[in-house]
Amino acid sequence: MSTHAEKLARTAEEFKGFQRLFSQFLQGTSSTVQWEKVEPLPEGAVIGYKSLTSPDTKKIRDMLSKLVVVKLNGGLGTTMGCTGPKSIIPVRNELTFLDLTVQQIEHLNKTYDTDVPLVLMNSFNTDEDTHKVLPKYRGLRIKIYTFNQSRYPRLNKESLLPIGRTLNNPDPESWYPPGHGDFYEAFYNSGLLEMFIANGREYCFISNIDNLGATVDLKILNLLLNPGKSQSHEFVMEVTDKTKGDVKGGTLIQYENKIRLLEIPQVPKERVDEFKSVNKFKIFNTNNLWMKLKTIASLVEEQRLNMEIIVNPKKIVAIDQIESISLSISDILDKLFRSKAETIDLHEKSLLRILGENTACPQSINVPRSRFLPVKKTSDLLLVMSNLYNMKNGSLIMSPERAFPTTPLVKLGDLHFLKVRDFLSRFDSIPDMLELDHLTVSGDVTFGRGVSLKGTVIIIANHGDRIDIPNGACLENKITSWRAYAVRRSVTDKKIIRARQNIKAAPAEEYNTLGCKTQRALKVLLTDQNIRNILTALQTLKVCTQLSAVCCERLQQSGGLAVIIHLLRSCNRSVPHQEIIKFSTDILLNLCKYKKTVDSVWSEKGSLIIILDLMNIYREKGLPIFTKCTTLFWIFCQDPEKAEMLKKNSEFIDQVKRFYNLLLKRKLIEEKKRLQQQAVL
C-alpha cells in the first residue's frame, strides 16, 4: 500500500497535469473543426491488413520479448446494471473480461516460451476492486502490473470552482478520471515505462479491456519490429470498416495537410448526419493502438502533449459537504475529456512524418472486423455468449459454421434487457444465432430452451403484454407480436390505465395528425398479420411519407424500414401481394427524396438484392413495379459514391445488361410489328 507521503506526491503530480489542462481550457480554444477543411485521406494513408506478412516462427519469441500489453481498465459496469469494475463482469462460461485477457497472454507465454507482461491502467473507481481479484492469477505464467490514471476535480459550470473540498475520503462524484489521453503521463509517472525500456521492451499494445477482439497480432507486431526498407513506426492505429452500428465512432481525415482523428464532439451540429454516413466515412477507430515506448517517454519529457480538450457536461445529485449543498441539481462541467488518439495531429516532430508527410509508411491499418468485438450493452453480450463464437485460449473466434463473417445486428429494448441480471433472466438458454441477420426485441419477451433465430426476426410485445417464445421454437424471417405467443397480463397499474384513457380521450385533431397516423400504421405493420390491415397501413404510410420528411425519419428510426424490406422479400405474384409491393416501393421512393433517409434505404440489409429481384420478376408482366425499382436505382446513382459501388458490383451490372438487352429486343419487336401494320394499311 502507498504511504501517505507517496499519495500526496502523486496528487501533486496529478494537479500539475490538471493545471495545464485547465489553463488550456480557459484560453477558450474550440475543438470543433471547420468542415470545409475536412478532406478524404490521401492515397496510401491506410494499409490493408491482407498485405501484412506473418513472421518467421523462429523470430516470434524474440519479437514478443519486446512487447508490453496494456489494457485500459478504468471503467465501471454501471451502464449494464453492474457494480464495480467492468472487467470483472462474467461474459462467457463464467469467465470475466480480465480472465479472458489473462488466458490469452498466458497462452502466448507458454506457446513461445516468453514473458509478455500485462499492464492494467486502473482508475480510482476500479483500482481497489481490481487488486482484490489479482491474487487468483499468481500461479499462472504471467506478470501483471497496475498503475492508476490521474484523478481530477469536477468543476461547477457557473463558477468553474472544484466541487470537491477535501482529499480525505473524497466523494467519487466530486472527481473524475480524465480519459484515455492521460495514459502518456500516468504511465510515465508510474515508473513502469522506464522499467520496461530498461528491460529491452520496445512497443506497447493498448486496447480497451472490454474489446474481446483486441488480442496480440503477430503480423502487426512484425510490421513494427521488422519494417523492411520503410522507416520504423512509432504509432499505429487499428481501424476497421464502418457499419450502421458504428456511426458514432471516430474516423481518420486529412485536415490542414495533416492526418488526424475526428470524433463526433468535434463535428459541427449541422454536419453530424454527414459524419455518421457510412458512404462518406468508411472506416472508424477501434481504439487498438501500438506505440513505441521511447517515443512516449520523449513526448512526456519534452512536454509536447498539447492535446485538444473536449468538454463533457453532466448533472449530478447533491454532494454531502455543506459547501456544496447549493449544487444539488446544478450543471457540472464533468470532464475536460482527452482521447488518446487525438494526439495524432499534435506530435509535430516525432509523429508528423508517419501521419502526414510519408504516406509510404502508414500510421493506420484496416484490420478485420474480428479485431473489434466490444461489449458495451447486453445486445453485445448476447452475441459473444451465443454459438456465433467458439472460445480458444481466451480468444473468441467466429464459428466456421456461420456462412458469412459479419455479425448480426441486435437491438434489445432498454426497459427489460438493459441490466445484465434482467437480461440473463429472460433466456433459459442462449438461442442458436448462426443464421441470424437482424434481431429486434422490444417489451416483455422471454426465450425458452433451444430457440433458433434465422434471417430477420422482430419481436414486439406491447405495453402490458408478454411474449414467451416456447422451447424449441424456430423463428425465421418472422415478425412476431403478442398475438402469436402472448400471455395476456391483467393490467393493474393505475398509471397505465390512466395513460390508455388519455389516449382514448385525445382530441380528434391530434389523432388525425400525420405523425399519429404514421405511428398507428407502423404499429399495424409490427403487430398485425391480416393482409387487408397491412395494405391499409401501407397506403397510410405512402401518403404520410409523401407529405412529411418527419414521417420518413420516424419510419426509419422505428425499424419500419426493415419490416417493409421483409414484406417485399415475403411476397409472391398474387394480386394482393402485388399491391403490397406497389405501396412498399412507393414508400421507398418517398424515403429516397430526403438525404437523411435515402442512405438508410441504401444501407438496409438486403434492400438492394430484393429491389433487383423485383426488377427481374416483373420485367415483362408488371411494368409499374419494374419502373419503380428502376427509379430507385436511378436515385442511388445520383450519388457518385453509390454509383461507383454499383459499378463494382458485377452481379448488378450483369443483371442490368440483361434488362437492357431484353427491353431493346422488345422494342425492336414492337417496332417491327408497327411497320408491318403500316405496310398492311
FISEKE-701297 format. One record per residue (C-alpha): residue number from 1; residue in one letter; z, y, x. Coordinates in steps of 0.05 Angstrom, whole numbers. Example, Ala and Ser with C-alpha at 12.3 -4.5 7.8 and 13.67 -1.06 7.14 Angstrom:
% residues 2
[1 'a' [156 -90 246]]
[2 's' [143 -21 273]]
***
This chain:
% residues 681
[1 'm' [0 0 0]]
[2 's' [-14 71 24]]
[3 't' [45 114 45]]
[4 'h' [59 180 11]]
[5 'a' [33 217 72]]
[6 'e' [-32 178 71]]
[7 'k' [-42 193 -3]]
[8 'l' [-31 267 10]]
[9 'a' [-81 267 67]]
[10 'r' [-133 231 24]]
[11 't' [-121 280 -33]]
[12 'a' [-131 339 15]]
[13 'e' [-198 310 37]]
[14 'e' [-219 299 -36]]
[15 'f' [-202 371 -54]]
[16 'k' [-246 396 3]]
[17 'g' [-304 360 -29]]
[18 'f' [-286 387 -98]]
[19 'q' [-281 458 -69]]
[20 'r' [-352 453 -41]]
[21 'l' [-378 425 -107]]
[22 'f' [-342 478 -149]]
[23 's' [-367 534 -104]]
[24 'q' [-438 509 -114]]
[25 'f' [-426 506 -189]]
[26 'l' [-402 579 -190]]
[27 'q' [-467 601 -158]]
[28 'g' [-499 581 -223]]
[29 't' [-560 544 -196]]
[30 's' [-594 507 -252]]
[31 's' [-613 434 -244]]
[32 't' [-668 439 -298]]
[33 'v' [-737 431 -268]]
[34 'q' [-797 476 -280]]
[35 'w' [-841 427 -318]]
[36 'e' [-907 458 -295]]
[37 'k' [-888 438 -224]]
[38 'v' [-878 365 -242]]
[39 'e' [-935 324 -212]]
[40 'p' [-951 249 -210]]
[41 'l' [-933 211 -148]]
[42 'p' [-984 212 -91]]
[43 'e' [-1023 150 -74]]
[44 'g' [-982 100 -35]]
[45 'a' [-914 131 -52]]
[46 'v' [-891 66 -85]]
[47 'i' [-903 0 -52]]
[48 'g' [-916 -63 -92]]
[49 'y' [-866 -119 -86]]
[50 'k' [-921 -171 -80]]
[51 's' [-944 -140 -15]]
[52 'l' [-877 -156 19]]
[53 't' [-873 -216 64]]
[54 's' [-819 -268 69]]
[55 'p' [-781 -271 135]]
[56 'd' [-784 -328 184]]
[57 't' [-728 -376 166]]
[58 'k' [-702 -374 237]]
[59 'k' [-691 -299 233]]
[60 'i' [-653 -297 167]]
[61 'r' [-585 -309 197]]
[62 'd' [-593 -252 247]]
[63 'm' [-620 -207 192]]
[64 'l' [-561 -220 146]]
[65 's' [-513 -205 203]]
[66 'k' [-537 -132 199]]
[67 'l' [-526 -124 124]]
[68 'v' [-468 -98 81]]
[69 'v' [-468 -108 6]]
[70 'v' [-436 -51 -34]]
[71 'k' [-421 -57 -109]]
[72 'l' [-403 5 -150]]
[73 'n' [-340 -17 -187]]
[74 'g' [-313 48 -216]]
[75 'g' [-329 37 -289]]
[76 'l' [-285 13 -346]]
[77 'g' [-305 -34 -402]]
[78 't' [-287 15 -457]]
[79 't' [-358 21 -485]]
[80 'm' [-355 -54 -501]]
[81 'g' [-285 -50 -531]]
[82 'c' [-250 -78 -469]]
[83 't' [-193 -51 -426]]
[84 'g' [-192 -50 -350]]
[85 'p' [-250 -53 -301]]
[86 'k' [-317 -75 -329]]
[87 's' [-326 -122 -270]]
[88 'i' [-272 -170 -297]]
[89 'i' [-305 -180 -365]]
[90 'p' [-329 -252 -374]]
[91 'v' [-405 -254 -382]]
[92 'r' [-427 -326 -372]]
[93 'n' [-389 -392 -373]]
[94 'e' [-323 -352 -370]]
[95 'l' [-346 -321 -303]]
[96 't' [-339 -246 -294]]
[97 'f' [-387 -197 -261]]
[98 'l' [-343 -200 -199]]
[99 'd' [-341 -276 -199]]
[100 'l' [-417 -280 -201]]
[101 't' [-424 -228 -145]]
[102 'v' [-375 -267 -101]]
[103 'q' [-413 -332 -115]]
[104 'q' [-479 -300 -94]]
[105 'i' [-454 -275 -27]]
[106 'e' [-414 -337 -12]]
[107 'h' [-477 -378 -23]]
[108 'l' [-515 -334 27]]
[109 'n' [-459 -341 78]]
[110 'k' [-456 -417 71]]
[111 't' [-531 -428 69]]
[112 'y' [-547 -386 131]]
[113 'd' [-481 -393 168]]
[114 't' [-468 -318 168]]
[115 'd' [-415 -269 143]]
[116 'v' [-444 -216 97]]
[117 'p' [-385 -174 73]]
[118 'l' [-375 -149 2]]
[119 'v' [-351 -77 -7]]
[120 'l' [-325 -52 -75]]
[121 'm' [-326 23 -88]]
[122 'n' [-269 29 -139]]
[123 's' [-245 90 -177]]
[124 'f' [-173 109 -192]]
[125 'n' [-186 77 -261]]
[126 't' [-204 8 -233]]
[127 'd' [-170 2 -164]]
[128 'e' [-103 -27 -185]]
[129 'd' [-131 -79 -234]]
[130 't' [-186 -100 -185]]
[131 'h' [-135 -114 -130]]
[132 'k' [-96 -159 -177]]
[133 'v' [-155 -207 -182]]
[134 'l' [-178 -206 -110]]
[135 'p' [-127 -258 -85]]
[136 'k' [-163 -314 -122]]
[137 'y' [-222 -306 -73]]
[138 'r' [-181 -316 -10]]
[139 'g' [-202 -388 2]]
[140 'l' [-277 -372 -2]]
[141 'r' [-325 -356 54]]
[142 'i' [-330 -282 40]]
[143 'k' [-294 -219 65]]
[144 'i' [-281 -167 11]]
[145 'y' [-265 -95 27]]
[146 't' [-249 -38 -21]]
[147 'f' [-247 37 -19]]
[148 'n' [-238 90 -73]]
[149 'q' [-286 144 -93]]
[150 's' [-255 213 -100]]
[151 'r' [-213 238 -157]]
[152 'y' [-230 308 -181]]
[153 'p' [-194 351 -234]]
[154 'r' [-227 364 -302]]
[155 'l' [-236 437 -318]]
[156 'n' [-225 477 -382]]
[157 'k' [-293 501 -404]]
[158 'e' [-268 571 -420]]
[159 's' [-221 587 -363]]
[160 'l' [-251 539 -310]]
[161 'l' [-179 522 -291]]
[162 'p' [-157 450 -278]]
[163 'i' [-129 412 -338]]
[164 'g' [-80 372 -295]]
[165 'r' [-17 404 -267]]
[166 't' [12 350 -222]]
[167 'l' [-9 295 -174]]
[168 'n' [52 253 -190]]
[169 'n' [33 201 -243]]
[170 'p' [-25 243 -267]]
[171 'd' [-54 234 -336]]
[172 'p' [-122 198 -329]]
[173 'e' [-153 246 -379]]
[174 's' [-140 304 -331]]
[175 'w' [-182 273 -275]]
[176 'y' [-249 240 -265]]
[177 'p' [-288 202 -212]]
[178 'p' [-346 249 -191]]
[179 'g' [-403 199 -199]]
[180 'h' [-441 156 -151]]
[181 'g' [-462 216 -108]]
[182 'd' [-392 214 -80]]
[183 'f' [-409 148 -45]]
[184 'y' [-430 180 21]]
[185 'e' [-367 220 36]]
[186 'a' [-319 169 5]]
[187 'f' [-350 112 46]]
[188 'y' [-348 154 109]]
[189 'n' [-276 177 98]]
[190 's' [-252 106 85]]
[191 'g' [-266 86 157]]
[192 'l' [-307 26 134]]
[193 'l' [-373 59 152]]
[194 'e' [-351 70 224]]
[195 'm' [-324 -2 229]]
[196 'f' [-389 -34 203]]
[197 'i' [-432 8 251]]
[198 'a' [-387 -13 309]]
[199 'n' [-395 -86 288]]
[200 'g' [-471 -81 292]]
[201 'r' [-486 -73 217]]
[202 'e' [-548 -31 204]]
[203 'y' [-562 -28 129]]
[204 'c' [-523 -30 64]]
[205 'f' [-549 -53 -4]]
[206 'i' [-518 -14 -61]]
[207 's' [-521 -31 -135]]
[208 'n' [-481 -28 -199]]
[209 'i' [-436 -88 -207]]
[210 'd' [-459 -98 -280]]
[211 'n' [-532 -107 -258]]
[212 'l' [-536 -183 -255]]
[213 'g' [-606 -179 -225]]
[214 'a' [-585 -139 -164]]
[215 't' [-580 -195 -112]]
[216 'v' [-595 -193 -37]]
[217 'd' [-671 -195 -30]]
[218 'l' [-694 -223 37]]
[219 'k' [-764 -194 30]]
[220 'i' [-737 -123 24]]
[221 'l' [-688 -135 80]]
[222 'n' [-745 -160 123]]
[223 'l' [-784 -96 108]]
[224 'l' [-725 -54 132]]
[225 'l' [-709 -92 195]]
[226 'n' [-780 -112 214]]
[227 'p' [-824 -54 192]]
[228 'g' [-881 -72 240]]
[229 'k' [-925 -14 260]]
[230 's' [-896 33 208]]
[231 'q' [-834 75 223]]
[232 's' [-766 49 204]]
[233 'h' [-740 61 134]]
[234 'e' [-675 99 125]]
[235 'f' [-672 100 49]]
[236 'v' [-707 54 -1]]
[237 'm' [-701 56 -76]]
[238 'e' [-720 -1 -122]]
[239 'v' [-759 19 -184]]
[240 't' [-790 -23 -238]]
[241 'd' [-839 -16 -296]]
[242 'k' [-811 23 -355]]
[243 't' [-807 -7 -425]]
[244 'k' [-788 22 -493]]
[245 'g' [-716 5 -478]]
[246 'd' [-714 45 -413]]
[247 'v' [-736 113 -439]]
[248 'k' [-674 149 -412]]
[249 'g' [-678 121 -341]]
[250 'g' [-692 168 -283]]
[251 't' [-763 168 -255]]
[252 'l' [-796 189 -190]]
[253 'i' [-840 251 -189]]
[254 'q' [-873 297 -139]]
[255 'y' [-841 366 -143]]
[256 'e' [-859 424 -97]]
[257 'n' [-893 375 -49]]
[258 'k' [-831 330 -45]]
[259 'i' [-815 264 -78]]
[260 'r' [-752 267 -119]]
[261 'l' [-715 232 -175]]
[262 'l' [-719 265 -244]]
[263 'e' [-661 250 -291]]
[264 'i' [-660 266 -366]]
[265 'p' [-607 322 -360]]
[266 'q' [-656 359 -315]]
[267 'v' [-712 357 -365]]
[268 'p' [-725 419 -410]]
[269 'k' [-706 402 -482]]
[270 'e' [-776 413 -508]]
[271 'r' [-802 362 -457]]
[272 'v' [-753 305 -468]]
[273 'd' [-802 265 -512]]
[274 'e' [-855 271 -458]]
[275 'f' [-804 248 -406]]
[276 'k' [-788 186 -448]]
[277 's' [-862 167 -455]]
[278 'v' [-878 100 -423]]
[279 'n' [-950 124 -415]]
[280 'k' [-937 184 -371]]
[281 'f' [-877 159 -331]]
[282 'k' [-888 86 -319]]
[283 'i' [-830 69 -272]]
[284 'f' [-755 83 -270]]
[285 'n' [-698 78 -221]]
[286 't' [-659 12 -223]]
[287 'n' [-602 42 -182]]
[288 'n' [-612 -12 -129]]
[289 'l' [-613 25 -62]]
[290 'w' [-619 5 11]]
[291 'm' [-592 54 63]]
[292 'k' [-586 57 138]]
[293 'l' [-513 63 157]]
[294 'k' [-524 111 216]]
[295 't' [-564 157 170]]
[296 'i' [-506 161 121]]
[297 'a' [-459 178 179]]
[298 's' [-503 233 206]]
[299 'l' [-514 264 137]]
[300 'v' [-439 269 126]]
[301 'e' [-422 293 196]]
[302 'e' [-476 347 195]]
[303 'q' [-456 367 123]]
[304 'r' [-527 361 96]]
[305 'l' [-507 331 29]]
[306 'n' [-521 392 -13]]
[307 'm' [-532 354 -78]]
[308 'e' [-550 383 -145]]
[309 'i' [-498 388 -200]]
[310 'i' [-505 360 -270]]
[311 'v' [-452 388 -317]]
[312 'n' [-427 338 -368]]
[313 'p' [-385 368 -425]]
[314 'k' [-333 327 -462]]
[315 'k' [-280 335 -515]]
[316 'i' [-211 304 -501]]
[317 'v' [-148 297 -542]]
[318 'a' [-82 333 -527]]
[319 'i' [-51 325 -459]]
[320 'd' [24 316 -456]]
[321 'q' [41 373 -408]]
[322 'i' [69 435 -441]]
[323 'e' [19 479 -405]]
[324 's' [-39 440 -437]]
[325 'i' [-18 438 -510]]
[326 's' [-68 493 -529]]
[327 'l' [-124 449 -503]]
[328 's' [-114 395 -554]]
[329 'i' [-185 394 -582]]
[330 's' [-220 443 -535]]
[331 'd' [-285 432 -499]]
[332 'i' [-274 406 -428]]
[333 'l' [-322 413 -371]]
[334 'd' [-317 339 -357]]
[335 'k' [-357 323 -296]]
[336 'l' [-393 360 -242]]
[337 'f' [-432 296 -240]]
[338 'r' [-472 276 -180]]
[339 's' [-523 220 -179]]
[340 'k' [-531 187 -111]]
[341 'a' [-606 180 -116]]
[342 'e' [-613 255 -127]]
[343 't' [-600 267 -54]]
[344 'i' [-671 243 -41]]
[345 'd' [-704 312 -41]]
[346 'l' [-646 346 -5]]
[347 'h' [-645 308 60]]
[348 'e' [-692 358 91]]
[349 'k' [-697 329 161]]
[350 's' [-676 256 161]]
[351 'l' [-709 233 96]]
[352 'l' [-766 282 85]]
[353 'r' [-811 240 130]]
[354 'i' [-800 180 85]]
[355 'l' [-801 215 19]]
[356 'g' [-860 263 23]]
[357 'e' [-898 271 87]]
[358 'n' [-910 198 106]]
[359 't' [-936 161 45]]
[360 'a' [-955 103 90]]
[361 'c' [-880 90 96]]
[362 'p' [-860 89 22]]
[363 'q' [-788 102 1]]
[364 's' [-791 62 -63]]
[365 'i' [-812 -9 -82]]
[366 'n' [-836 -30 -150]]
[367 'v' [-795 -94 -159]]
[368 'p' [-800 -147 -213]]
[369 'r' [-762 -135 -277]]
[370 's' [-716 -193 -260]]
[371 'r' [-681 -148 -209]]
[372 'f' [-657 -102 -266]]
[373 'l' [-611 -140 -313]]
[374 'p' [-555 -92 -331]]
[375 'v' [-503 -108 -384]]
[376 'k' [-485 -43 -418]]
[377 'k' [-478 -67 -490]]
[378 't' [-465 -131 -528]]
[379 's' [-540 -136 -541]]
[380 'd' [-549 -144 -465]]
[381 'l' [-491 -194 -465]]
[382 'l' [-527 -236 -517]]
[383 'l' [-588 -241 -472]]
[384 'v' [-550 -263 -409]]
[385 'm' [-508 -313 -449]]
[386 's' [-569 -346 -480]]
[387 'n' [-615 -401 -457]]
[388 'l' [-665 -348 -433]]
[389 'y' [-630 -354 -366]]
[390 'n' [-606 -410 -321]]
[391 'm' [-549 -397 -272]]
[392 'k' [-554 -419 -200]]
[393 'n' [-504 -399 -145]]
[394 'g' [-482 -338 -185]]
[395 's' [-553 -313 -199]]
[396 'l' [-587 -313 -267]]
[397 'i' [-658 -339 -266]]
[398 'm' [-707 -335 -324]]
[399 's' [-715 -404 -355]]
[400 'p' [-781 -438 -337]]
[401 'e' [-786 -460 -410]]
[402 'r' [-799 -388 -432]]
[403 'a' [-874 -377 -438]]
[404 'f' [-874 -305 -414]]
[405 'p' [-829 -269 -364]]
[406 't' [-809 -209 -407]]
[407 't' [-741 -206 -441]]
[408 'p' [-737 -197 -517]]
[409 'l' [-718 -131 -547]]
[410 'v' [-650 -140 -580]]
[411 'k' [-615 -89 -625]]
[412 'l' [-546 -105 -654]]
[413 'g' [-511 -58 -702]]
[414 'd' [-453 -20 -672]]
[415 'l' [-406 -27 -731]]
[416 'h' [-399 -103 -727]]
[417 'f' [-424 -120 -657]]
[418 'l' [-401 -63 -612]]
[419 'k' [-338 -95 -584]]
[420 'v' [-341 -160 -545]]
[421 'r' [-287 -193 -587]]
[422 'd' [-323 -177 -652]]
[423 'f' [-390 -198 -622]]
[424 'l' [-364 -266 -599]]
[425 's' [-331 -279 -667]]
[426 'r' [-399 -275 -701]]
[427 'f' [-432 -332 -663]]
[428 'd' [-409 -404 -670]]
[429 's' [-458 -415 -613]]
[430 'i' [-509 -370 -579]]
[431 'p' [-577 -380 -613]]
[432 'd' [-638 -411 -580]]
[433 'm' [-679 -349 -559]]
[434 'l' [-733 -380 -514]]
[435 'e' [-789 -359 -562]]
[436 'l' [-758 -293 -587]]
[437 'd' [-796 -227 -581]]
[438 'h' [-753 -179 -621]]
[439 'l' [-686 -185 -656]]
[440 't' [-653 -132 -700]]
[441 'v' [-587 -147 -734]]
[442 's' [-551 -97 -777]]
[443 'g' [-490 -105 -821]]
[444 'd' [-441 -162 -832]]
[445 'v' [-480 -221 -804]]
[446 't' [-455 -286 -774]]
[447 'f' [-492 -343 -739]]
[448 'g' [-477 -417 -745]]
[449 'r' [-487 -470 -692]]
[450 'g' [-556 -490 -667]]
[451 'v' [-593 -429 -695]]
[452 's' [-663 -417 -667]]
[453 'l' [-696 -349 -666]]
[454 'k' [-771 -342 -654]]
[455 'g' [-821 -284 -655]]
[456 't' [-796 -222 -692]]
[457 'v' [-731 -232 -731]]
[458 'i' [-699 -176 -771]]
[459 'i' [-634 -189 -808]]
[460 'i' [-605 -133 -852]]
[461 'a' [-540 -140 -891]]
[462 'n' [-529 -83 -939]]
[463 'h' [-462 -47 -940]]
[464 'g' [-411 -91 -975]]
[465 'd' [-454 -154 -969]]
[466 'r' [-452 -210 -918]]
[467 'i' [-504 -257 -889]]
[468 'd' [-484 -325 -860]]
[469 'i' [-541 -358 -821]]
[470 'p' [-527 -433 -831]]
[471 'n' [-522 -486 -777]]
[472 'g' [-590 -508 -750]]
[473 'a' [-630 -452 -783]]
[474 'c' [-696 -434 -752]]
[475 'l' [-718 -362 -764]]
[476 'e' [-790 -348 -741]]
[477 'n' [-823 -281 -755]]
[478 'k' [-772 -272 -810]]
[479 'i' [-746 -210 -846]]
[480 't' [-680 -231 -878]]
[481 's' [-638 -192 -928]]
[482 'w' [-575 -211 -965]]
[483 'r' [-618 -245 -1019]]
[484 'a' [-634 -302 -972]]
[485 'y' [-566 -323 -945]]
[486 'a' [-517 -274 -974]]
[487 'v' [-447 -289 -997]]
[488 'r' [-431 -232 -1044]]
[489 'r' [-365 -198 -1030]]
[490 's' [-322 -163 -1081]]
[491 'v' [-321 -90 -1064]]
[492 't' [-250 -65 -1068]]
[493 'd' [-256 -6 -1020]]
[494 'k' [-248 56 -1062]]
[495 'k' [-289 97 -1013]]
[496 'i' [-349 50 -1020]]
[497 'i' [-344 52 -1096]]
[498 'r' [-339 128 -1095]]
[499 'a' [-399 133 -1048]]
[500 'r' [-441 89 -1095]]
[501 'q' [-421 132 -1154]]
[502 'n' [-441 194 -1116]]
[503 'i' [-510 164 -1102]]
[504 'k' [-520 149 -1176]]
[505 'a' [-498 219 -1195]]
[506 'a' [-544 253 -1144]]
[507 'p' [-588 308 -1173]]
[508 'a' [-658 288 -1193]]
[509 'e' [-688 340 -1145]]
[510 'e' [-653 307 -1085]]
[511 'y' [-671 237 -1110]]
[512 'n' [-745 255 -1111]]
[513 't' [-750 287 -1043]]
[514 'l' [-798 255 -993]]
[515 'g' [-740 235 -949]]
[516 'c' [-705 198 -1005]]
[517 'k' [-770 164 -1026]]
[518 't' [-783 143 -954]]
[519 'q' [-712 115 -948]]
[520 'r' [-718 75 -1013]]
[521 'a' [-786 48 -994]]
[522 'l' [-761 26 -926]]
[523 'k' [-702 -10 -959]]
[524 'v' [-751 -48 -1003]]
[525 'l' [-792 -70 -942]]
[526 'l' [-729 -93 -907]]
[527 't' [-697 -130 -965]]
[528 'd' [-749 -149 -1018]]
[529 'q' [-799 -207 -1017]]
[530 'n' [-834 -192 -1083]]
[531 'i' [-906 -174 -1067]]
[532 'r' [-911 -123 -1123]]
[533 'n' [-850 -86 -1099]]
[534 'i' [-876 -88 -1027]]
[535 'l' [-943 -58 -1050]]
[536 't' [-907 -2 -1087]]
[537 'a' [-863 12 -1026]]
[538 'l' [-924 14 -980]]
[539 'q' [-961 61 -1028]]
[540 't' [-900 107 -1027]]
[541 'l' [-896 106 -951]]
[542 'k' [-970 121 -947]]
[543 'v' [-961 185 -987]]
[544 'c' [-896 206 -952]]
[545 't' [-923 196 -882]]
[546 'q' [-987 232 -901]]
[547 'l' [-948 293 -923]]
[548 's' [-890 296 -874]]
[549 'a' [-882 286 -799]]
[550 'v' [-807 277 -810]]
[551 'c' [-820 217 -855]]
[552 'c' [-864 188 -800]]
[553 'e' [-807 195 -750]]
[554 'r' [-757 165 -799]]
[555 'l' [-802 105 -810]]
[556 'q' [-809 95 -735]]
[557 'q' [-734 103 -720]]
[558 's' [-711 56 -775]]
[559 'g' [-751 -4 -749]]
[560 'g' [-802 2 -806]]
[561 'l' [-860 1 -757]]
[562 'a' [-841 -69 -733]]
[563 'v' [-838 -92 -806]]
[564 'i' [-908 -64 -820]]
[565 'i' [-937 -100 -759]]
[566 'h' [-902 -163 -782]]
[567 'l' [-932 -156 -852]]
[568 'l' [-1002 -147 -822]]
[569 'r' [-992 -209 -780]]
[570 's' [-970 -250 -841]]
[571 'c' [-1027 -231 -888]]
[572 'n' [-1084 -276 -908]]
[573 'r' [-1151 -257 -941]]
[574 's' [-1126 -258 -1013]]
[575 'v' [-1137 -195 -1055]]
[576 'p' [-1062 -175 -1058]]
[577 'h' [-1056 -185 -983]]
[578 'q' [-1118 -142 -970]]
[579 'e' [-1084 -87 -1010]]
[580 'i' [-1023 -94 -964]]
[581 'i' [-1069 -88 -904]]
[582 'k' [-1103 -26 -931]]
[583 'f' [-1038 10 -945]]
[584 's' [-1008 -12 -879]]
[585 't' [-1067 12 -838]]
[586 'd' [-1065 78 -876]]
[587 'i' [-993 86 -855]]
[588 'l' [-1011 71 -783]]
[589 'l' [-1065 124 -786]]
[590 'n' [-1015 174 -813]]
[591 'l' [-966 158 -757]]
[592 'c' [-1022 169 -706]]
[593 'k' [-1031 241 -729]]
[594 'y' [-968 261 -691]]
[595 'k' [-953 258 -617]]
[596 'k' [-882 231 -627]]
[597 't' [-904 171 -668]]
[598 'v' [-973 154 -641]]
[599 'd' [-941 128 -578]]
[600 's' [-896 84 -620]]
[601 'v' [-956 52 -655]]
[602 'w' [-990 42 -587]]
[603 's' [-929 10 -554]]
[604 'e' [-902 -30 -613]]
[605 'k' [-904 -103 -592]]
[606 'g' [-965 -139 -620]]
[607 's' [-996 -78 -653]]
[608 'l' [-1060 -75 -611]]
[609 'i' [-1072 -150 -618]]
[610 'i' [-1064 -150 -694]]
[611 'i' [-1109 -89 -702]]
[612 'l' [-1162 -124 -660]]
[613 'd' [-1154 -188 -701]]
[614 'l' [-1163 -150 -766]]
[615 'm' [-1227 -119 -739]]
[616 'n' [-1252 -189 -723]]
[617 'i' [-1233 -217 -792]]
[618 'y' [-1261 -161 -834]]
[619 'r' [-1322 -141 -791]]
[620 'e' [-1370 -166 -845]]
[621 'k' [-1332 -171 -911]]
[622 'g' [-1280 -117 -913]]
[623 'l' [-1313 -55 -884]]
[624 'p' [-1257 -6 -905]]
[625 'i' [-1205 -46 -865]]
[626 'f' [-1252 -53 -806]]
[627 't' [-1266 22 -806]]
[628 'k' [-1192 40 -808]]
[629 'c' [-1176 -6 -750]]
[630 't' [-1235 22 -711]]
[631 't' [-1208 92 -724]]
[632 'l' [-1140 73 -696]]
[633 'f' [-1172 52 -630]]
[634 'w' [-1214 116 -631]]
[635 'i' [-1149 156 -636]]
[636 'f' [-1118 117 -579]]
[637 'c' [-1179 131 -535]]
[638 'q' [-1169 206 -543]]
[639 'd' [-1111 198 -494]]
[640 'p' [-1142 188 -424]]
[641 'e' [-1085 143 -402]]
[642 'k' [-1091 98 -462]]
[643 'a' [-1167 97 -456]]
[644 'e' [-1161 76 -383]]
[645 'm' [-1113 19 -402]]
[646 'l' [-1161 -6 -455]]
[647 'k' [-1219 -4 -406]]
[648 'k' [-1180 -50 -360]]
[649 'n' [-1166 -99 -417]]
[650 's' [-1223 -149 -411]]
[651 'e' [-1206 -183 -477]]
[652 'f' [-1211 -117 -514]]
[653 'i' [-1276 -98 -480]]
[654 'd' [-1308 -165 -495]]
[655 'q' [-1288 -161 -568]]
[656 'v' [-1315 -90 -575]]
[657 'k' [-1381 -112 -545]]
[658 'r' [-1386 -168 -595]]
[659 'f' [-1372 -120 -652]]
[660 'y' [-1425 -72 -626]]
[661 'n' [-1477 -127 -619]]
[662 'l' [-1462 -153 -689]]
[663 'l' [-1467 -84 -720]]
[664 'l' [-1530 -69 -682]]
[665 'k' [-1561 -134 -705]]
[666 'r' [-1541 -120 -777]]
[667 'k' [-1571 -50 -773]]
[668 'l' [-1637 -78 -746]]
[669 'i' [-1639 -130 -803]]
[670 'e' [-1626 -76 -855]]
[671 'e' [-1678 -31 -825]]
[672 'k' [-1728 -88 -825]]
[673 'k' [-1714 -102 -899]]
[674 'r' [-1722 -28 -915]]
[675 'l' [-1790 -26 -881]]
[676 'q' [-1813 -89 -917]]
[677 'q' [-1793 -59 -984]]
[678 'q' [-1831 5 -968]]
[679 'a' [-1892 -37 -949]]
[680 'v' [-1889 -73 -1016]]
[681 'l' [-1885 -8 -1054]]
***
